[in-house]
Amino acid sequence: PMSATSTDSIVMNCPGVSGEPPSSTLMPLPDAPRTQFLIAHHMDAQAIHEGTLGARAKARLEASEDYEDLMLLREFDRAGLVRGAVVCSVAEALAYVRELDEGGAWAG
């Protein structure tokens, strides 16, 4: 999970891999507002799915032009949870998301 610590960084709380202990890594927050929104609210999307997010918070998210992408991200996140799967690093994942934003691949 990620949590916003300021306007220019996020803390990545990464579970241990191959028996390594969990770690926290301070990563720069991407510049694109859409990417910031998706990062800041990806756990809220899970709470919406579970029915545990408050009505006002849910309504604010639903009003966002990026709401559908947020819920799609939640689906991808849940589908990608496979124990023992080999995945890229957090830095590589953020770089990939930045490339998508810069290239307009998510524009709809």
C-alpha positions in Angstrom: 0.0 0.0 0.0 1.0 3.6 -0.5 0.3 6.6 1.7 0.8 10.2 0.9 3.3 11.8 3.2 3.5 15.2 1.5 2.7 16.8 -1.9 6.0 15.5 -3.4 6.5 12.0 -2.1 4.8 8.8 -1.1 5.8 6.0 1.2 5.6 2.6 -0.3 5.0 -0.1 2.3 6.2 -3.2 0.4 5.7 -6.7 1.8 8.7 -8.8 2.0 9.6 -10.9 -1.0 11.1 -14.4 -0.7 11.1 -14.3 3.0 12.6 -10.8 3.3 11.0 -8.5 5.9 8.6 -5.8 4.8 10.2 -2.4 4.0 9.2 1.2 3.5 10.6 3.2 0.7 10.2 7.0 0.1 9.4 7.5 -3.6 8.9 10.8 -5.5 5.3 11.4 -6.4 4.6 11.5 -10.1 3.8 14.9 -11.6 0.7 14.2 -13.5 -2.5 15.0 -11.5 -4.3 11.9 -12.8 -1.4 9.6 -11.6 -1.4 11.4 -8.2 -5.2 10.8 -8.0 -4.9 7.1 -8.8 -2.1 6.6 -6.3 -3.8 8.6 -3.6 -7.1 6.8 -3.9 -6.4 3.3 -5.0 -7.1 1.9 -1.5 -10.3 4.0 -1.4 -11.4 2.1 -4.5 -11.0 -1.2 -2.6 -13.0 0.3 0.3 -15.8 1.2 -2.3 -15.8 -2.4 -3.5 -16.0 -3.7 0.1 -18.7 -1.1 1.0 -16.6 0.4 3.8 -16.0 3.9 2.3 -18.3 6.7 3.6 -21.0 8.1 1.3 -19.5 11.6 1.0 -16.0 10.3 0.2 -17.5 7.9 -2.4 -19.5 10.7 -4.0 -16.4 12.8 -4.2 -14.5 10.0 -6.0 -17.5 9.3 -8.3 -17.5 12.9 -9.4 -13.9 12.7 -10.6 -13.3 12.3 -14.3 -10.8 9.6 -13.4 -13.2 7.5 -11.4 -13.7 4.8 -14.0 -9.9 4.4 -14.4 -9.6 4.2 -10.6 -12.1 1.3 -10.4 -10.4 -0.4 -13.4 -7.1 0.0 -11.5 -8.7 -1.7 -8.5 -9.8 -4.6 -10.7 -6.3 -5.0 -12.2 -4.8 -4.8 -8.7 -7.0 -7.5 -7.3 -6.5 -9.7 -10.4 -2.8 -9.4 -10.1 -2.5 -10.6 -6.5 -0.8 -13.9 -7.0 1.3 -15.3 -4.2 4.9 -15.8 -5.4 4.4 -13.9 -8.6 7.5 -12.2 -10.0 6.8 -8.5 -10.3 8.7 -5.3 -11.2 10.1 -3.0 -8.6 8.1 0.0 -7.3 10.3 2.4 -9.2 9.8 0.4 -12.4 6.0 0.4 -11.9 5.9 4.2 -11.3 8.1 4.8 -14.3 5.6 2.7 -16.4 2.7 4.7 -15.1 4.5 8.0 -15.9 5.1 6.8 -19.4 1.4 6.0 -19.8 0.5 9.5 -18.6 3.0 11.3 -20.7 2.1 9.3 -23.8 -1.6 9.9 -23.4 -2.3 6.1 -23.4 -5.0 6.6 -20.8 -6.7 9.5 -22.5 -10.2 8.5 -23.4 
